[in-house]
Amino acid sequence: MPRTVLARAALLETALPLAPALLLAGVGGTAVYLAYAGFVGAGSPPLLPLLVPVAVYAACLPAGRGDVAAAPATHPAELRST
């Protein structure tokens, strides 16, 4: 299997399932964060915590690509059982 195909598949297996979960977590966390800021009477809450889901997503993508780099190069003949 070509390495580019393997890298693309690993990236899609990591990025696609993770994106909706992080989007939902980001929206829910933002709602809780803004509700709490309104409850305690903070004027304008800082927006830095809103970048946490983006940072988590960015950290997970290289981890998915690391699997491709760690995979040994094998020939299809080596994968067949004899």
DRENKEMAR-838396 format. One record per residue (C-alpha): x, y, z. Coordinates in steps of 0.2 Angstrom, whole numbers, plus 5000, padded with zeros to 4 digits. Example, Ala and Ser with C-alpha at 12.3 -4.5 7.8 and 13.67 -1.06 7.14 Angstrom:
<recs>
506249785039
506849955036
</recs>
This chain:
<recs>
500050005000
500750174995
501250285010
500250435004
498650325004
499050265021
499450435028
497850505020
496850365028
497550385045
497250575044
495450545039
495150415053
495850535066
495150705060
493450655054
492750565070
493650695081
492950855073
491050835078
491550785095
492650935098
491451055090
490050985102
491250995117
491751175112
489951235110
489451155126
491051225136
490751395129
488951395134
489451345152
490851465152
489751615147
488351565158
489551555173
490351725168
488651805168
488151725184
489651795194
489451955186
491051965176
490952105163
491752035148
492551865150
494151835141
494051735125
495651635128
494751475135
493751465118
495451415110
495551255120
494551145108
495551205093
497251165103
496650995107
496150965089
497851025083
498750915095
497750755090
498150775071
500050745073
499650595084
498650515070
500050545058
501350475070
500550305067
501050315049
502850355052
502950215065
502350085053
503649975046
503849975027
503249805021
503049725004
501349645000
502249474998
502749485016
500949505022
500349355013
500249195023
501049045016
</recs>
